[in-house]
Amino acid sequence: MSQKNHEPAAELWLDIVRQKVEAMRFGSIQIVVHEGRVTQVESTEKTRLNHDLPVPSRK
């Protein structure tokens, strides 16, 4: 197979990664490869808590 045959598939997953990165503030993106081809893109977004806020009292 020539490299040209892979370009549309590469552009697709690269666009997916770009969109996920742009939509995320904190987190990670994992690219899963199977037999030399990207088969899955996973993202995990983190929610950062402000540690300057007081801790609520427990009653």
Residue pairs with C-beta under 8 A, 6 or more apart in sequence:
9 37
9 38
10 38
13 31
13 38
13 41
16 41
17 29
17 31
17 41
20 29
20 41
20 43
21 29
24 43
24 45
25 45
25 48
26 45
26 46
26 47
26 48
27 43
27 44
27 45
27 46
28 43
28 44
29 41
29 42
29 43
29 44
30 41
30 42
30 43
30 44
31 38
31 40
31 41
32 38
32 39
32 40
32 41
32 42
33 39
